[in-house]
Amino acid sequence: MDVMEKAVALAPDSWMPGGDPDPLIRAKHGSIGASISRIDGPLKVRGAAPFAAEFALDGMLYAALMFSTVPKGRIATLDTAAAEAAPGVALVMTHRNAPRMKPMPLFMTAEKAGGGDNLPIMQDDRIHWNGQPIAVVLADTQEQADYAVSLIRATYEAEPALTSYAAAKAKGTEPGLFMGQPLQAQKGDAEAAFAKAPVRVDGRYATPRHNHNAIEPHAATVMWQGDKLIVHDASQAVQHTAWSLGDVFGIAEEQVHVTSPFVGGGFGGKCLWQHQVLGAAAAKLAGRPVRIALSREGVYRLIGGRTLTEQRFAIGAEPDGRFVSLIHTGTAPTSRQNAFPEPFILPTMSSYGSPNIKLDVETVHLDMLANTFMRAPGESVGTFAMESAIDEMAVALGIDPVELRILNQPTEDPLKGTPFSSRHIAEAWRAGAERFGWSKRNPTAASVRDGEWLVGMGCATATYPYHRMPGGAARITLTRDGGAKVEIAAHEMGMGTATAHTQVVAERLGLSRDQVTFAYGDSMFPGVVLAGGSQQTASIGASVIAAHHVLIKELLKLAGNDSPLAGLSAEEVGTVNGGLAKLDDTSRHESYVSILTRSGRDHVSAEGSASAPLETMHWSMHSFGALFCEIGVNSVTGESRVRRFLGSYDCGRILNPKTAASQFRGGIIMGLGLALMEETQFDERNGRIMNPSLAEYHIPVHLDVPEIEVIWTDIPDPRAPMGARGIGEIGITGVGAAVANAVFNATGKRIRDLPLTLDKLM
């Protein structure tokens, strides 16, 4: 730890955010914890929820993109004459006529930087990856634009490109970085302890590239009003997008207005990529609004995904099962325009205790599309190696896999030594094992048959850290009619954000849910809240707390000396029953309506900024889960069928069981895809993705998904806002290993290379 982290770790609890637990943790019979249907549901089933490609603007043009077919070099010739003469075409934009623009500020290089790469966008004839946009056609209809693109002819002067992972590794690796920090950690001497350990497991595991496949492809509707840019985007980062587009076009952040009211899935991919910039540049050149909606193939060509990994996981243990050494190392490729190697060691940092730990991610650089965050970056694939190795150790020791995991739970953060804010994974394991019927599992591999099907059970740990990023802020407005509106630049990507936080705000203000409006998805609102890292709930919660404190002070000023609240400080009152009341004497109460009416005000607004997220340095904060899988493997065809799946989670307080269960199940289904079928086919001869469609890139369909049961501890984390930790990304973690471990139990075959396709099982 650095000096600041050490100081924060040693500071008194009371100095930290979360040092005084959120009062809402004690709420037992209000809005929090109620299974409420999503408030955006009626809009969506009526088709009245406007997504990014559904804003209709007068005089709007439709965009289509042409993509390069070489990984590196320059455009030699580019013939656009036929496209320009095609019916309905208003503009063909290339590097020859595009407006002058700066590269996007690369994500994490500044507080609001959001770019997926830092390359010049259509500013020269250079090609940096196979699939880079080289032309934009604008036409009166999408069909006309798509046809005109097919008429463009391009030739290239190709240059030697490094697209082979093996060739890149042969040149040597370098230490990987994640969010500016080295992906390395060491405690004790893990290699020496491993060499001396009585029982050892040393495995090599591999995971392939993955591509984003949200149900809504990426899109933006863009228009200029003078020197003001308006973007209706499919975004999980409206503030980052607004600031970054301002930087690209050389205008102030206030001149860019980004809205994103509804997003059809994000998972780390719905941030700022080149298509928004190209749409804005083309709209500026044409002087008309532009809708740019990527085709499914366009998503593969332009939007980064997850890189492949090669991992070593080694465990040294005593005969009683206690770990004495954990080693998790390996390599992942990335591109130079966005150095983001898959940080697969992250789950090993906190899951198990050992006196000796070695973690290291090395990286190599390829000439390819910039990779990016994809649901649970690091944890999703890192848990495959970690939890497969744990299962192998359980077999080597002859110990039940559940008991081995419980035995090796740490009492404090294994690397930092900080206390856990809340950790109830053992309870989750016990409850999950009982509900799933784990005791009925036959530990002897390949011993259970159902006709020609081999049947097995497997388990794995799920884990994801609690995050809360800096920059959270919110505004609360109370109106004279008794309503409240909260505004925050947060996002609704299908996870139920607006619903859960309507519940939370109602509880915090002492109002009913129908009195609360939760407004989000607009860069004009306060806060820099990224919908990523499962941190949005905590960030919104902390921001609303900050605004709430300011609001109470403003209300006490308005109440004056004629109020039952006269003479009370902000620390002495709470918000209950639609107003303020003295905490230890609720008879001293005045409603918001009364305060505003007496003061002659129509409304009162308060804005507050959340404190820095120091709690993550003071405590070790994580969500956990215990996963159980039953699978059948056909002994003739090698086909795998997951028969049932159970996730038992320890994620703090569950704000809305209905939306939470949906999140958990969605993550598990995504994990089944990772385990059994998802794989980007990358042609290393030319750096081109060869399966850019859902016909060729396989994801789970209804028949692939079994009954999925979800349970949770619902034990509040006293250090987190509302007692809740994130649930959006933990669902995918551990699933790959749970499936692979079930396959081993069914067949006796240990598959260490995802996906678990039938050719590996025949």
Secondary structure, DSSP 8 states (H G I E B T S, - for coil): --HHHHHHHHS-GGGSTTSS--GGGG--SSSTT-----TTHHHHHTT-S--GGG---TT-EEEEEEE-SSSSEEEEEEE-HHHHTSTTEEEEE-TTT--------BTTSSTT--BS--S-SSSSSEE-STT-EEEEEEESSHHHHHHHHTT-EEEEEE------HHHHHHT--EE-EETTEESEEEES-HHHHHHH-SEEEEEEEEE--B----SS--EEEEEEETTEEEEEE--S-HHHHHHHHHHHHT--GGGEEEE-S--S--TT-SSB-HHHHHHHHHHHHHTS-EEEE--HHHHHHHS--B--EEEEEEEEE-TTS-EEEEEEEEEEEEBTTB-----TTGGGGTSS--S-EEEEEEEEE-SS------SSTTHHHHHHHHHHHHHHHHHHHT--HHHHHHHT--SS-TTT---BS---HHHHHHHHHHHHTGGG---STT--EETTEEEEEEEEEEEEE----S--EEEEEEETTS-EEEE-S---SSS-HHHHHHHHHHHHHT--GGGEEEE-SBTTSS----S-TT-HHHHHHHHHHHHHHHHHHHHHHHHGGGSTTTT--GGGEEEETTEEEETTEEEEEEEHHHHHHHHT-SEEEEEEE----THHHHSB-EEEEEEEEEEEEETTT--EEEEEEEEEEE-B--S-HHHHHHHHHHHHHHHHHHHHT----EETTTTEES--STTTS----GGG--EEEEEE-----TTSGGGB---TTGGGTTHHHHHHHHHHHHHS----BSS--GGGT-
